[in-house]
Amino acid sequence: MKIGELSRRTGVSVRSLRYYEQKCMLASERTAGGHREYPEAAVDRVILIQQLLAAGLCSEKIATVLPCMRDHDGGPAQTATPWLVEQLTAERDRVDRSIKDLLYTREVLDEVIATAAG
């Protein structure tokens, strides 16, 4: 599929898709005319990239992680190195801390709302 269609199907801008490709998070083939062509699996890959970005991972970390993740099409994944496992564990711990902080903030807001509602 062309880049415009991938953009429409994922809700991700063409500019972002080009950036993902530049950072080796997404791959395309080139047509004889020089246009990008993406496989169907690119839709799932872009959605996964978006999820990892939303979780707070930087693009460099995502580019490191993606080869170790199995694609939805069942393609093989590389084995994660001990270093990568350590990095991902640290990211998960960071996300856990963020969740804990957000839950506390919600509790405080609930108390303020309850007090204000009288």
C-alpha positions as CSV (number, residue, x, y, z in Angstrom):
1,M,0.0,0.0,0.0
2,K,1.1,3.6,-0.6
3,I,2.1,5.9,2.3
4,G,-1.1,7.9,2.1
5,E,-3.2,4.8,2.5
6,L,-1.1,3.7,5.5
7,S,-1.6,7.1,7.0
8,R,-5.4,6.9,6.5
9,R,-5.6,3.4,7.9
10,T,-3.6,4.2,11.0
11,G,-4.4,7.8,11.7
12,V,-0.7,8.6,11.7
13,S,0.6,11.5,9.6
14,V,2.7,10.8,6.5
15,R,5.5,12.9,8.1
16,S,5.5,10.6,11.1
17,L,5.5,7.5,8.9
18,R,8.6,8.8,7.1
19,Y,10.2,9.5,10.5
20,Y,9.5,5.9,11.6
21,E,11.2,4.7,8.5
22,Q,14.1,7.0,9.0
23,K,14.5,5.6,12.5
24,C,14.4,2.0,11.3
25,M,11.1,1.3,13.0
26,L,9.2,0.8,9.7
27,A,10.3,-0.6,6.4
28,S,9.0,-0.1,2.9
29,E,10.0,-1.2,-0.6
30,R,10.4,1.4,-3.4
31,T,8.5,1.1,-6.7
32,A,10.2,1.7,-10.0
33,G,8.9,5.3,-9.7
34,G,10.5,5.7,-6.3
35,H,7.3,5.6,-4.3
36,R,7.1,3.8,-1.0
37,E,5.1,0.6,-0.8
38,Y,4.2,-0.9,2.5
39,P,3.1,-4.5,3.2
40,E,-0.3,-5.1,5.0
41,A,1.6,-5.9,8.2
42,A,2.8,-2.3,8.3
43,V,-0.7,-1.3,9.7
44,D,-0.1,-3.4,12.8
45,R,3.5,-2.3,13.1
46,V,2.5,1.4,13.1
47,I,-0.2,0.8,15.7
48,L,2.3,-1.0,17.9
49,I,4.8,1.9,17.5
50,Q,2.0,4.3,18.5
51,Q,1.2,2.2,21.6
52,L,4.9,2.2,22.6
53,L,5.2,5.9,22.1
54,A,2.1,6.5,24.2
55,A,3.7,4.3,26.9
56,G,6.5,6.8,27.0
57,L,9.2,4.9,25.1
58,C,11.5,7.1,22.9
59,S,11.9,6.2,19.2
60,E,15.4,5.0,19.7
61,K,14.3,2.5,22.4
62,I,11.4,1.4,20.2
63,A,13.7,0.8,17.2
64,T,15.8,-1.4,19.5
65,V,12.7,-3.3,20.8
66,L,10.8,-3.9,17.6
67,P,13.0,-6.6,16.2
68,C,12.5,-8.6,19.3
69,M,8.7,-8.5,19.1
70,R,6.7,-10.9,17.1
71,D,4.6,-9.3,14.4
72,H,0.9,-10.0,14.2
73,D,1.6,-12.1,11.1
74,G,3.5,-14.6,13.2
75,G,6.9,-13.7,11.8
76,P,9.9,-14.7,13.9
77,A,11.3,-12.4,16.5
78,Q,14.9,-12.0,17.5
79,T,15.9,-13.1,21.0
80,A,16.1,-10.2,23.4
81,T,19.5,-9.6,24.9
82,P,20.0,-9.3,28.6
83,W,20.7,-5.6,28.1
84,L,17.4,-5.1,26.3
85,V,15.5,-7.0,29.0
86,E,17.0,-4.8,31.6
87,Q,16.1,-1.7,29.6
88,L,12.5,-2.9,29.1
89,T,12.2,-3.8,32.8
90,A,13.3,-0.2,33.7
91,E,10.7,1.2,31.3
92,R,8.0,-1.0,32.8
93,D,9.0,0.2,36.3
94,R,8.7,3.8,35.1
95,V,5.2,3.1,33.7
96,D,4.2,1.5,37.0
97,R,5.4,4.6,38.9
98,S,3.4,6.8,36.6
99,I,0.3,4.7,37.1
100,K,0.7,4.9,40.8
101,D,1.2,8.7,40.7
102,L,-1.9,9.0,38.5
103,L,-4.0,6.9,40.8
104,Y,-3.0,9.0,43.8
105,T,-3.8,12.2,41.8
106,R,-7.3,10.7,41.0
107,E,-7.8,9.9,44.7
108,V,-7.0,13.5,45.7
109,L,-9.3,14.9,43.0
110,D,-12.1,12.5,44.2
111,E,-11.7,13.9,47.7
112,V,-11.8,17.5,46.5
113,I,-14.9,16.8,44.4
114,A,-16.6,15.1,47.4
115,T,-15.8,18.0,49.6
116,A,-17.0,20.6,47.1
117,A,-20.2,18.6,46.4
118,G,-20.8,18.7,50.1
